[in-house]
Amino acid sequence: MDRLHALSRLAQKVGPYLLLEMILPGGTLIALLLYLHQQGHLSFLQDARRLADDVAQRIGHDLERASLTWERPQRSMWPVTMNH
């Protein structure tokens, strides 16, 4: 009975990772990253995430500012009629 209980606990721990591995393309990598995240081994990535969020926010502000200052040309760059 102890072996059955141990096997049941193992299936509960490993089952979701095996399911990800079998169903998703690249599932091995995803399962590994999920496991490392749940175990707290990826906490060093918080700084990278904050940096990426800051960069994305700055790019968004720059694009917004650029779109507000851009004006349409007053006249067409191409002549209406062409002389052949």
N, C-alpha and C positions, 0 to 999 in steps of 0.2 A: 504493500500500500504506500510505503514511503517513496518508492521509485515512481509510482504513478503520480503521486502528488508533486514530486520534483519535476517530472516530465511536464506536468500541467503548468507549473510555474515557469519553466523554460519556454514553453510554447507561448505563454502570455507575454513574456519579455521579448522574445525574438520574432514572434509572429508578424507584427506590423512591419518590421524591417524586411523580412522575407517577402511579404506581400508587395511592398514597394519595389523590391528588387525584381520580382517576377513581372509586374504589370507595367511599370514605367520604363521608357527608354532612358538609359543612364540611371536606372534605379539603384544600382550599387553605390554610385557616388551620392545620390540623394539620401539613401538610407544611412550611409556613413556620416554625412553632414548632419542629418537629423539626430543620430546617436551622439555625435560629439557636442551638438548644441544642447541636448537634454542633459548631458553629463557636465556641462559648464566649461568645456574645453575650448570654446570659441569666444570667450568673453573679450579676448584681445581685439576682436573685430569691431567692438563698439566704437572705438576711436575712428576706425575707417568709415563706419556708417555715418558718424557725425560729420566727418570731413566731406563725404559724398553729398550729404544733405545740404551742407553749407555751399558747396560748389554748385549744386543744382539750383539753390535759391538765388545765388548771385547771377547765374546765367539767365534765370527767369527774369530777374530785375533788369538786367542789361538788355534782353530782348524786348521787354515791355517799353523801356525807355527809348530804344531805337525805333520801335514802331510808332511811338508818339511823336518823334521828331521827323520822321520820314514824310515827305510831301510828294504828291504826284507831280510829274512835269507839267508845266503849263501848256506846252504845245507838243505835238507829236515829233518824234525824232526822225520819222520817215516822211518824205514828201507825199502829198496826196496823189499827185500825178507824176508820172515818170516820162521823161523825154527820151525817145529812142532815136 
